[in-house]
């Protein structure tokens, strides 16, 4: 089993499927228990044949495989670097805490968190069931989705595209008026819907060509339905710069007072309700998402410095003189604010129930290495005492291109061979990447990030 786990992770992380030899952006949804929606489902074995058992009968094998996956993640790749992909998304549920040996597994995956940072903790409370992917995207499984679980190959989900609103710009245009701000917000949400409608029409025209068209793979009907079922597609409405929007409108950032926090929640609630209204009107599934915004946070800030300089200069983050500027990602609090991670996870988590398409809170570790026990305890308390939907612990590494060694933390030179031919590695948003490939905005954010180095028991 260990060799199969190793082979799977290496193959997904090494696949050269795009120009430049990029690896596939891939995820693995992992449960320690058998998910409720799979318990009584007939298991499929080699050759696509039913085995005569249900998935619940294979809990021992599935747990051995889950454990083996994290053995591989803990070791890292051939050079000891963390695997960028596939991302392991561990679902923490009520049933998880009732499943034998869950304490051991939580310690195991928490050890991977502190050593390599790979583990993502997805919190499915109550009867919630989700499939998570991408940077933070998740699909909440409705009754029709759970019915599909009887035939697992039918569980095919897609978000057609993300249309993100530049929230700070709305505050600049509103001039301090609440009424004007919400009027603008509705206008821009309607504009998002129109963009999605155009894309939907275009894709449907391509799919109509079937096997003869450019999307023949997505149009194939191996089970009676097209691989891409357009009637089940989600349309993402992205949130970006809520912190600066509130700051420009009220003069306070989200962390600076309850009134600012409440106003941010009011904005997000309004956007959620508007998405629900548009879903009914257009018969399309519009949902809010925390836009990962690898480039958008930088691009929007640059555009606003150009077109709204008197407003934008007061709220953009970073260093304006060097052009290293950015807006705070999605509904996050200011990344430079030295908040206790418990408070950050709790307060950012207040927004997560409003964001149906996925949300995530980062705990930036820097070069610190907390004990696995402190990570496990933090995860348990987050599940029990907050509304946070997902957290990840993010360490930083320096990889030397000369001697091949890797060290904890971001360095200017390799401590082994003193070479300057090095690369920093950490999360850019919801995944690891090499820092030399980042834009100026993300580099500025990296410099500003508050590392939670003193809040955990260091091993």
C-alpha positions as CSV (number, residue, x, y, z in Angstrom):
1,X,0.0,0.0,0.0
2,X,2.9,2.4,0.8
3,X,4.3,1.9,-2.7
4,X,1.0,2.6,-4.3
5,X,0.5,5.8,-2.2
6,X,4.1,6.9,-3.1
7,X,3.5,6.1,-6.8
8,X,0.3,8.1,-6.9
9,X,1.7,11.2,-5.3
10,X,4.8,11.2,-7.4
11,X,2.9,10.7,-10.6
12,X,0.5,13.5,-9.9
13,X,3.2,15.9,-8.8
14,X,5.4,15.1,-11.8
15,X,3.0,15.0,-14.7
16,X,4.1,17.4,-17.5
17,X,0.7,18.2,-19.1
18,X,1.2,21.8,-20.0
19,X,3.8,24.1,-21.6
20,X,6.8,24.4,-19.3
21,X,6.2,21.0,-17.6
22,X,3.6,22.2,-15.1
23,X,2.1,19.6,-12.7
24,X,-1.6,19.1,-12.7
25,X,-3.5,21.1,-10.1
26,X,-4.8,18.2,-8.2
27,X,-6.4,17.4,-4.8
28,X,-7.2,14.3,-2.7
29,X,-10.2,14.4,-0.4
30,X,-9.4,12.2,2.5
31,X,-11.6,10.8,5.3
32,X,-10.4,8.7,8.3
33,X,-14.0,7.2,8.5
34,X,-16.1,6.0,5.6
35,X,-18.2,9.0,4.6
36,X,-21.9,8.5,5.4
37,X,-22.9,8.9,1.7
38,X,-20.5,6.1,0.7
39,X,-21.2,3.6,3.6
40,X,-23.8,1.5,1.8
41,X,-22.6,2.1,-1.8
42,X,-21.5,-1.1,-3.6
43,X,-17.7,-1.0,-4.0
44,X,-16.1,-1.1,-7.4
45,X,-13.0,-3.2,-7.8
46,X,-10.5,-4.0,-10.5
47,X,-11.8,-3.9,-14.1
48,X,-14.7,-1.7,-13.0
49,X,-16.5,-4.8,-11.5
50,X,-18.5,-4.7,-8.3
51,X,-16.8,-6.6,-5.5
52,X,-19.9,-7.7,-3.7
53,X,-19.1,-5.5,-0.7
54,X,-19.9,-2.0,0.3
55,X,-17.3,0.7,0.9
56,X,-17.9,0.5,4.6
57,X,-16.5,-3.0,4.4
58,X,-13.1,-1.6,3.3
59,X,-12.5,0.8,6.2
60,X,-9.3,-1.0,7.3
61,X,-7.8,-0.8,3.8
62,X,-8.8,2.9,3.3
63,X,-7.3,3.8,6.6
64,X,-4.0,2.1,5.8
65,X,-3.9,3.9,2.5
66,X,-4.7,7.3,4.1
67,X,-1.9,6.7,6.6
68,X,0.5,5.7,3.9
69,X,-0.3,8.9,1.9
70,X,0.9,11.0,4.8
71,X,4.0,8.9,5.3
72,X,4.9,10.0,1.8
73,X,4.0,13.6,2.3
74,X,6.0,13.7,5.5
75,X,9.2,12.5,3.7
76,X,8.8,15.0,0.8
77,X,10.0,14.6,-2.7
78,X,13.4,13.2,-3.7
79,X,15.2,16.4,-2.5
80,X,13.1,16.7,0.7
81,X,10.9,19.5,-0.6
82,X,7.2,19.5,0.2
83,X,5.0,18.2,-2.6
84,X,3.1,21.0,-4.3
85,X,0.5,18.6,-5.6
86,X,-1.7,16.7,-5.1
87,X,-3.0,18.6,-2.1
88,X,-4.3,16.4,0.7
89,X,-7.7,17.7,2.0
90,X,-8.6,16.0,5.2
91,X,-12.2,16.2,6.2
92,X,-12.8,16.6,9.9
93,X,-16.3,15.6,10.8
94,X,-18.4,14.7,13.9
95,X,-18.0,11.1,12.9
96,X,-14.2,11.5,12.7
97,X,-14.0,12.0,16.5
98,X,-16.1,8.8,17.0
99,X,-13.9,6.7,14.8
100,X,-11.3,4.4,16.4
101,X,-7.7,5.6,16.3
102,X,-8.7,9.1,15.1
103,X,-6.3,10.6,17.8
104,X,-3.4,8.8,16.2
105,X,-4.4,9.8,12.7
106,X,-4.8,13.5,13.8
107,X,-1.3,13.4,15.3
108,X,0.1,11.8,12.1
109,X,-1.4,14.5,9.8
110,X,-0.5,17.2,12.3
111,X,3.1,16.0,12.2
112,X,3.0,16.5,8.4
113,X,1.6,20.0,9.0
114,X,4.5,21.0,11.1
115,X,7.2,19.3,9.0
116,X,6.0,20.1,5.5
117,X,2.7,22.0,5.7
118,X,0.8,19.9,3.3
119,X,-2.3,19.1,5.3
120,X,-5.5,21.0,4.8
121,X,-8.1,20.6,7.4
122,X,-11.7,20.8,6.0
123,X,-14.4,21.1,8.6
124,X,-17.7,19.4,7.8
125,X,-19.9,20.0,10.9
126,X,-23.3,18.3,11.4
127,X,-24.7,16.7,8.3
128,X,-22.7,18.8,6.0
129,X,-20.9,16.9,3.2
130,X,-18.5,18.7,0.8
131,X,-16.0,17.9,-1.9
132,X,-13.1,20.3,-1.8
133,X,-10.6,21.2,-4.6
134,X,-8.5,24.0,-6.1
135,X,-7.2,26.7,-3.7
136,X,-10.3,26.6,-1.5
137,X,-13.2,25.8,-3.8
138,X,-15.8,23.4,-2.3
139,X,-19.0,21.9,-3.5
140,X,-21.6,21.3,-0.8
141,X,-23.4,18.1,-1.6
142,X,-27.1,18.5,-1.9
143,X,-29.6,15.6,-1.9
144,X,-29.3,15.1,-5.7
145,X,-25.5,14.9,-5.3
146,X,-25.8,12.4,-2.5
147,X,-28.1,10.3,-4.7
148,X,-25.4,10.4,-7.3
149,X,-23.0,8.8,-4.7
150,X,-24.8,5.5,-5.3
151,X,-23.0,5.5,-8.7
152,X,-19.8,7.4,-7.8
153,X,-18.8,8.1,-11.4
154,X,-21.7,10.4,-11.5
155,X,-20.2,12.7,-8.9
156,X,-18.8,15.2,-11.4
157,X,-18.8,18.9,-10.5
158,X,-17.6,22.0,-12.1
159,X,-17.3,25.7,-11.5
160,X,-17.5,27.2,-15.0
161,X,-15.6,30.4,-14.1
162,X,-15.0,33.0,-11.4
163,X,-16.0,36.7,-11.9
164,X,-14.5,38.8,-9.1
165,X,-15.7,42.2,-7.9
166,X,-13.1,45.0,-7.0
167,X,-14.8,45.8,-3.7
168,X,-12.6,48.7,-2.7
169,X,-13.5,50.6,-5.9
170,X,-17.1,50.6,-4.9
171,X,-16.3,52.4,-1.7
172,X,-14.3,55.0,-3.7
173,X,-17.3,55.6,-5.9
174,X,-19.9,55.6,-3.1
175,X,-18.3,58.6,-1.3
176,X,-19.2,57.4,2.2
177,X,-22.9,56.8,1.4
178,X,-24.3,53.4,2.5
179,X,-27.2,53.6,0.1
180,X,-24.9,54.3,-2.9
181,X,-22.5,51.6,-1.9
182,X,-25.2,48.9,-1.8
183,X,-26.7,50.2,-5.1
184,X,-23.3,49.9,-6.7
185,X,-22.8,46.4,-5.2
186,X,-26.1,45.2,-6.8
187,X,-25.1,46.7,-10.1
188,X,-21.7,44.9,-10.1
189,X,-23.3,41.6,-9.0
190,X,-25.7,41.9,-11.9
191,X,-22.7,42.5,-14.2
192,X,-21.1,39.3,-12.8
193,X,-24.3,37.4,-13.7
194,X,-24.2,38.8,-17.3
195,X,-20.6,37.7,-17.7
196,X,-21.5,34.2,-16.5
197,X,-24.5,34.0,-18.8
198,X,-22.4,34.9,-21.8
199,X,-19.8,32.2,-20.9
200,X,-22.6,29.7,-20.3
201,X,-24.1,30.4,-23.8
202,X,-20.7,30.1,-25.4
203,X,-19.8,26.8,-23.8
204,X,-23.2,25.3,-24.5
205,X,-22.8,26.2,-28.2
206,X,-19.5,24.3,-28.3
207,X,-20.9,21.4,-26.4
208,X,-23.8,21.2,-28.9
209,X,-21.3,20.0,-31.5
210,X,-20.9,16.8,-29.5
211,X,-18.2,14.4,-30.5
212,X,-17.3,16.6,-33.6
213,X,-16.7,19.7,-31.5
214,X,-13.7,21.1,-29.7
215,X,-15.1,19.9,-26.3
216,X,-15.7,16.4,-27.4
217,X,-14.3,14.9,-24.2
218,X,-16.7,17.0,-22.1
219,X,-19.6,16.1,-24.4
220,X,-19.1,12.3,-24.3
221,X,-22.0,10.4,-22.8
222,X,-20.7,7.2,-21.2
223,X,-23.4,7.0,-18.6
224,X,-26.2,8.7,-20.5
225,X,-25.3,12.2,-19.5
226,X,-22.5,14.5,-20.8
227,X,-19.3,14.4,-18.8
228,X,-19.9,18.1,-18.2
229,X,-23.4,18.4,-17.0
230,X,-24.2,22.1,-17.6
231,X,-27.4,22.0,-15.4
232,X,-25.2,21.1,-12.4
233,X,-22.5,23.7,-13.0
234,X,-21.7,26.4,-10.4
235,X,-20.9,30.0,-11.2
236,X,-18.5,31.7,-8.9
237,X,-18.8,35.3,-7.7
238,X,-15.4,36.2,-6.2
239,X,-14.8,38.5,-3.2
240,X,-11.6,40.6,-3.1
241,X,-10.5,43.5,-0.9
242,X,-13.3,43.5,1.6
243,X,-10.8,44.8,4.2
244,X,-9.9,47.8,2.1
245,X,-13.6,48.4,1.1
246,X,-14.5,48.7,4.8
247,X,-11.4,50.8,5.5
248,X,-12.2,53.2,2.7
249,X,-15.9,53.4,3.7
250,X,-15.6,53.6,7.5
251,X,-12.0,54.5,8.1
252,X,-11.3,51.2,10.0
253,X,-10.0,47.8,8.9
254,X,-11.9,44.7,9.8
255,X,-9.8,43.9,12.8
256,X,-10.0,47.5,14.2
257,X,-13.5,47.4,15.7
258,X,-16.8,45.5,16.0
259,X,-18.5,48.1,13.8
260,X,-16.0,47.4,11.0
261,X,-16.4,43.7,11.4
262,X,-20.2,43.9,11.4
263,X,-20.2,46.0,8.3
264,X,-18.0,43.5,6.5
265,X,-20.4,40.8,7.5
266,X,-23.3,42.9,6.3
267,X,-21.6,43.3,2.9
268,X,-20.9,39.6,2.5
269,X,-24.4,38.7,3.7
270,X,-25.9,41.0,1.1
271,X,-23.8,39.5,-1.6
272,X,-24.9,36.0,-0.6
273,X,-28.6,37.0,-0.7
274,X,-28.1,38.7,-4.0
275,X,-26.5,35.5,-5.4
276,X,-29.5,33.4,-4.2
277,X,-31.9,35.9,-5.8
278,X,-30.0,35.8,-9.1
279,X,-29.9,32.0,-9.0
280,X,-33.7,31.9,-8.9
281,X,-34.0,34.6,-11.6
282,X,-31.6,33.0,-14.1
283,X,-32.0,29.3,-13.1
284,X,-28.2,29.2,-12.5
285,X,-26.3,28.4,-9.4
286,X,-24.4,31.5,-8.3
287,X,-22.3,31.2,-5.2
288,X,-19.8,33.3,-3.4
289,X,-16.1,32.3,-3.3
290,X,-13.0,33.7,-1.7
291,X,-11.1,34.4,-4.8
292,X,-7.5,33.0,-4.5
293,X,-6.3,36.1,-6.5
294,X,-2.7,35.2,-7.1
295,X,-2.6,38.1,-9.6
296,X,-5.9,39.9,-9.1
297,X,-5.1,41.4,-5.8
298,X,-2.1,43.1,-7.4
299,X,-3.8,44.0,-10.6
300,X,-6.8,45.6,-8.9
301,X,-4.6,47.6,-6.6
302,X,-2.5,48.9,-9.6
303,X,-5.6,49.9,-11.5
304,X,-7.0,51.8,-8.6
305,X,-3.8,53.6,-7.9
306,X,-4.0,54.7,-11.6
307,X,-7.7,55.6,-11.7
308,X,-8.5,56.5,-8.1
309,X,-5.2,57.6,-6.7
310,X,-6.5,59.9,-4.0
311,X,-8.6,57.1,-2.5
312,X,-6.5,54.0,-3.2
313,X,-3.2,55.4,-1.8
314,X,-4.9,55.6,1.7
315,X,-5.8,51.9,1.8
316,X,-3.6,49.8,-0.5
317,X,-1.1,47.5,1.3
318,X,2.5,47.1,0.5
319,X,5.2,49.5,-0.7
320,X,3.9,52.1,-3.1
321,X,7.4,53.5,-4.0
322,X,8.6,50.1,-5.3
323,X,5.2,49.3,-6.9
324,X,4.8,46.3,-4.6
325,X,1.1,46.9,-3.7
326,X,-1.9,44.7,-3.2
327,X,-5.4,44.4,-1.8
328,X,-6.0,42.0,1.1
329,X,-7.3,38.8,-0.3
330,X,-11.1,38.0,-0.2
331,X,-12.5,38.4,3.3
332,X,-9.2,38.1,5.1
333,X,-8.1,40.4,7.8
334,X,-4.9,42.4,7.3
335,X,-2.1,39.8,6.9
336,X,0.4,42.0,8.8
337,X,-1.8,42.4,11.8
338,X,-0.2,40.5,14.8
339,X,-3.3,38.7,15.8
340,X,-3.4,35.6,17.9
341,X,-4.1,32.7,15.5
342,X,-7.0,31.6,17.6
343,X,-8.7,35.0,17.2
344,X,-7.9,35.2,13.5
345,X,-9.3,31.7,12.8
346,X,-12.4,32.5,14.9
347,X,-13.1,36.0,13.4
348,X,-12.3,35.2,9.8
349,X,-14.5,32.1,10.3
350,X,-17.5,34.3,10.9
351,X,-17.6,34.9,7.1
352,X,-17.2,31.3,6.1
353,X,-20.9,30.2,6.5
354,X,-21.8,33.0,4.0
355,X,-19.3,31.8,1.4
356,X,-20.8,28.6,-0.1
357,X,-18.1,27.9,-2.7
358,X,-15.2,27.7,-0.2
359,X,-13.2,29.6,2.3
360,X,-9.8,29.1,4.0
361,X,-7.8,30.7,6.8
362,X,-4.0,30.5,6.8
363,X,-1.8,30.2,9.8
364,X,1.6,31.4,8.7
365,X,4.3,29.6,10.5
366,X,7.5,31.1,9.0
367,X,10.4,29.0,10.1
368,X,8.9,27.8,13.4
369,X,8.1,24.2,13.9
370,X,5.2,23.7,16.3
371,X,4.7,20.4,18.1
372,X,2.2,18.0,16.4
373,X,0.3,18.0,19.6
374,X,-0.2,21.7,19.6
375,X,-1.4,21.6,15.9
376,X,-3.8,18.8,16.7
377,X,-5.2,20.6,19.7
378,X,-5.6,23.8,17.6
379,X,-7.5,21.8,14.9
380,X,-9.8,20.2,17.4
381,X,-10.6,23.6,19.1
382,X,-11.2,25.2,15.7
383,X,-13.7,22.5,14.8
384,X,-15.5,22.7,18.1
385,X,-15.4,26.4,18.9
386,X,-15.5,28.3,15.6
387,X,-17.4,28.4,12.3
388,X,-14.2,28.3,10.3
389,X,-14.5,26.1,7.2
390,X,-10.9,25.2,6.5
391,X,-7.4,26.0,7.8
392,X,-3.9,25.3,6.7
393,X,-0.5,25.8,8.5
394,X,2.1,27.3,6.2
395,X,5.8,27.0,6.8
396,X,8.5,28.5,4.6
397,X,11.5,26.8,3.0
398,X,14.7,27.7,1.1
399,X,15.8,25.2,-1.6
400,X,19.4,25.4,-3.0
401,X,19.8,24.8,-6.7
402,X,23.5,24.1,-6.3
403,X,23.8,21.6,-3.5
404,X,20.2,20.4,-3.5
405,X,19.7,20.9,0.2
406,X,16.5,22.4,1.7
407,X,16.3,24.4,5.0
408,X,13.5,25.8,7.0
409,X,12.8,29.6,6.6
410,X,13.6,32.0,3.9
411,X,17.3,32.7,3.5
412,X,19.5,35.0,1.3
413,X,22.1,32.3,0.8
414,X,22.3,28.5,1.3
415,X,23.7,27.8,4.8
416,X,25.4,24.6,3.5
417,X,27.3,25.9,0.4
418,X,26.7,29.7,0.7
419,X,25.3,29.8,-2.9
420,X,22.9,32.6,-3.8
421,X,21.3,30.3,-6.4
422,X,18.4,29.5,-4.2
423,X,14.5,29.5,-4.3
424,X,12.1,30.2,-1.5
425,X,9.0,28.0,-1.2
426,X,5.8,28.7,0.6
427,X,2.1,29.1,-0.1
428,X,1.2,31.8,-2.5
429,X,-2.5,31.3,-1.8
430,X,-4.0,27.9,-1.3
431,X,-1.0,26.0,-2.6
432,X,2.8,25.8,-2.4
433,X,4.9,27.4,-5.2
434,X,8.3,28.9,-5.8
435,X,8.6,32.6,-4.7
436,X,10.7,33.7,-7.7
437,X,7.7,33.2,-9.9
438,X,5.5,35.5,-7.9
439,X,4.3,39.0,-9.0
440,X,5.2,42.2,-7.0
441,X,2.0,42.2,-5.1
442,X,2.4,38.7,-3.8
443,X,6.0,39.4,-2.9
444,X,4.8,42.5,-0.9
445,X,2.2,40.4,0.9
446,X,4.9,37.8,1.7
447,X,7.0,40.5,3.3
448,X,4.0,41.7,5.4
449,X,2.7,38.3,6.6
450,X,2.7,38.0,10.3
451,X,4.3,34.7,11.3
452,X,2.7,33.0,14.3
453,X,6.0,31.8,15.6
454,X,5.4,32.4,19.4
455,X,1.8,31.1,19.7
456,X,2.6,27.4,19.5
457,X,4.7,25.1,21.7
458,X,7.8,24.7,19.6
459,X,9.2,21.2,19.5
